[in-house]
Amino acid sequence: MAGFWYTEKQTDNFGITLKVNKTLHTEQTDFQLLEMAETEEWGNMLFLDGMVMTSERDEFVYHEMVAHVPLFTHPNPENVLVVGGGDGGVIREVLKHPQVKKATLVDIDGKVIEYSKKYLPTIAGKLEDARVEVMVGDGFLHIAESENAYDVIMVDSTEPVGPAVNLFTKGFYAGISKALKEDGIFVAQSDNPWFKADLIRQVQKDVKEIFPITKLYTANIPTYPSGLWAFTIGSKKYDPLAVKEERFHDIDTKYYTKELHNASFVLPKFVKDLTEE
Ligand code: SAM
């Protein structure tokens, strides 16, 4: 991919294009096309099946918002699971919480882990931490085999295509509820309201039928489709908008703050409508 513009088509009629200086790695793995590139604007980037996954420059937004909203909402998150997340960014953020005793990552594609360690060291650098267990396998099966095990589960998967298609189904969310402890919380990246309104609507409907507290929150991620990214949180007991002030311990972040924790749940009308149908 050296020296040219790389375009991600986000719909049939719209996309983003970015300047690539150097191809770092390209491989058709058993699951997806894996591309790593050095880009002019965003540093090193990971693409899977032609879709932006993460970039050195803006990765912190997504990884902080997937991790810290549920981990500050839960009063004592000791056992955490990340489904997907092979680039290691969510795990890096999870480990900033001292209460976390164990963080398990289950990604279906070991090549994502291997090449993220090699070309995205600032993102993948904590995957060998003593508190982390990395497993290569299908997150859907891992959830199906788990019961009453986790305090917090984060689904950091690719889009609902290919290996991730099962990770956006009601059956998967029911499995997550079973895999969580009786006061567990889960968060799933839920794509964007501009191009995937129907997906967000469906996920909200499915999760609401399983979790008594279900909400949507957003963040600004410039390299993701539309730049407005949504996250679904399902909680059995703790309300993310009722976190006690003293719970917010100091933490090293570049995007997440305790004020933004609450503000991220304030939705534009066209997005709020998706949560109410
Ligand atoms: N932050 C990115 C986003 O929002 O699209 C996702 C990053 S991470 C690279 C996505 C990971 O999900 C990939 O490494 C992929 O291998 C993994 N994945 C896809 N389907 C999976 C499955 N069924 N079980 C476990 N991991 C899966």
Residues whose N, C-alpha, C, O or C-beta is under 5 A from the ligand:
A	BS01	SAM	V52 M53 V83 G84 G85 G86 D87 V106 D107 I108 D109 V112 G137 D138 G139 F140 D156 S157 T158 E159 P163 A164 Q189
